[in-house]
Amino acid sequence: MKKIILTFCLTIFIAINSYSQLPGSKPGGNVEGGVGFTSIGDQTYYQLSLAPEFAIGKFGVGLDINLLINTKDNTILWKEMQRGRFLRYLRWGHKGDDLYARLGMLDYSRLGNGTIMYLYKNSPSISDRKIGMELDYNFGKFGFESMYSDFAFQGVIGMRPYVKPLHFAGLASVPVIGGLEIGTTFVTDLRDKSGRTVIAKDTTLSSIKVMGLDISLPLTKLPVFTTRVYTDFNKIINFGSGMASGLDINSTLPGVTIFTKIERRYGNTAGYMPNYFDTFYEKDFSTKAQILDTMKSVSPGTFGVLTMGILGTLNITGAYSKMDDIPESGKLHLETSTGKIIPMITINVGYDKVKIKDSKDIFTLDERSLLYLSGGYMLNSFTRIDLTYLYTFKLNISTRKYETEKRVQPRITFVFPFGG
């Protein structure tokens, strides 16, 4: 055990020293390495972690290497390292840039206005990480957004080509209508079970397919204030259809940035579910079509998002949606990161829940919940005491179903920022 820890610490040192001496453009980022414990269910493990993040210009790399050693017999949990689970991402740029590419875990994927795919995660479990891809390109007059969830097996694939028709006529500078954008979205899950419906003893196997058409217009475009309106029409093949209209507002004030979205969902027919590909899709993909098949009631709904950034370090996001006449249709997403706004203390929280019944049901942890809670205290400029709690899922190999999993991870983390 001592040899493993010594080798691990030496690896951290070599990685930092080698990367900090790379020639060319100045790299930026940090390397975090830690030693601690992880409790997974009733089993306890020693944890050795290495989580470097590097950025050179628009290119970025994020790794998350965790070596878990059983405290009883010193055996290593090698499955935590299989199928590229150490890779968080390779990326070029960010979502919204003219060229954006990402390879690795897809944390919160979105296509278009998000009425078909929003906050989609390709890896519902830490122990079942998948390597997917996002690729977007804006040519100016037209462009596309795309994603694929899992290169190892069949998975979800999505594409949204779009065009700005008045740009071809030289009318791009005309207020409002010059920014008209028309897009079409197609998303399918290539796995047969994704479209499975069960009626009595008869089972129909097929792949789920969702198509959509969207139109958007920028209303205002000022340095500190922009607004945009949009309307989407979506159809789940062999099931129902629905529409949504929304307003996006971006505000930039001294020290504060605010993004607000308010969306009304309407025109829904039986067998339609907005935001079909969501945070919990990978957990529920084999049974979700069965829910569509039993949805006979038609109900409008509302969706809202509020994102706030303060002083470039504190970030808060909240999103909630609910169908008016369906009690168990609430979806909640919360996340916050305190950054450096609180001296010596870091707090990171991520929380998702679906099928919310009422306000009392929002913060109960069960099979409808995902929670990431981490707090840290800086002992000095490069040493931090961390405590992380995860309420997530693990894949049961025998049943091929996801089950809830709790992880508690106390550790000492060594932080080495460099470049900039």
Secondary structure as GFF3:
##gff-version 3
##sequence-region A 1 420
A	DSSP	alpha_helix	2	20	.	.	.	ID=ss1
A	DSSP	beta_strand	28	40	.	.	.	ID=ss2
A	DSSP	beta_strand	43	56	.	.	.	ID=ss3
A	DSSP	beta_strand	59	63	.	.	.	ID=ss4
A	DSSP	beta_strand	65	70	.	.	.	ID=ss5
A	DSSP	three_ten_helix	78	84	.	.	.	ID=ss6
A	DSSP	beta_strand	87	92	.	.	.	ID=ss7
A	DSSP	beta_strand	99	104	.	.	.	ID=ss8
A	DSSP	beta_strand	109	110	.	.	.	ID=ss9
A	DSSP	beta_strand	118	120	.	.	.	ID=ss10
A	DSSP	three_ten_helix	126	128	.	.	.	ID=ss11
A	DSSP	beta_strand	132	138	.	.	.	ID=ss12
A	DSSP	beta_strand	142	148	.	.	.	ID=ss13
A	DSSP	beta_strand	156	163	.	.	.	ID=ss14
A	DSSP	alpha_helix	165	168	.	.	.	ID=ss15
A	DSSP	three_ten_helix	177	179	.	.	.	ID=ss16
A	DSSP	beta_strand	181	189	.	.	.	ID=ss17
A	DSSP	three_ten_helix	192	195	.	.	.	ID=ss18
A	DSSP	beta_strand	197	199	.	.	.	ID=ss19
A	DSSP	beta_strand	202	204	.	.	.	ID=ss20
A	DSSP	beta_strand	209	222	.	.	.	ID=ss21
A	DSSP	beta_strand	225	236	.	.	.	ID=ss22
A	DSSP	beta_strand	241	253	.	.	.	ID=ss23
A	DSSP	beta_strand	256	266	.	.	.	ID=ss24
A	DSSP	alpha_helix	281	284	.	.	.	ID=ss25
A	DSSP	alpha_helix	288	294	.	.	.	ID=ss26
A	DSSP	beta_strand	301	310	.	.	.	ID=ss27
A	DSSP	beta_strand	314	323	.	.	.	ID=ss28
A	DSSP	beta_strand	330	337	.	.	.	ID=ss29
A	DSSP	beta_strand	345	356	.	.	.	ID=ss30
A	DSSP	three_ten_helix	359	361	.	.	.	ID=ss31
A	DSSP	beta_strand	369	380	.	.	.	ID=ss32
A	DSSP	beta_strand	383	396	.	.	.	ID=ss33
A	DSSP	beta_strand	401	419	.	.	.	ID=ss34
###
